[in-house]
């Protein structure tokens, strides 16, 4: 990430979330089911926080939801090969509460406050 991108990311309000993007084989017409798992990121995990999962209807919906959350110049289509690999792809993103909610996260999901 460029220095300008790092400054922009660090100056955003909100908190950091670990977003795991992956796909699983699915029966029927669609060969894959695209999934985002989100949880707050903490340097020291004093509390176990379970990830919340959002399933996308297709790759187009995944692109439409994730791309606006990425730093300037990043594109989710550049990492589809990794998303479709067995381990998926991880992003560490600064998100507002509203942005995290787009991925299924609810602020009341945790009870321990700021990490």
Phi, psi and omega in degrees: 000142179289165178297322178297319178295321178294318178297317180298316181293320183284340181269354180292147173279162182114195180228171180272140177231143172267121182245119180254116179256132181206171173225150180235146176299144180223148176281176177088208184286324181271128181286337183226154173243117182271135188226143170240128173248130184232142173205154177297144178263139176219140179296322178239118182273086177282335182235144178273116179246122179283143177287150175255143187246138171236131178257131180265149182291328178194181182294330179295318178293320177302312180299314183297325182276317187281318185307317179295343180273346184275157176300154179308132179093349178269148179219127182301331181296338179289342184242014181302325178301321179285320179300321182275001175279165182302329182268350180075198183222139182248139171238144170248109189237143168276121182229146171283170178300321180294318179294317179297324179296330177298335179262007176103354182283139175240133183302326181283002178295330179251153180239009186256000177078205184288143178267000000 
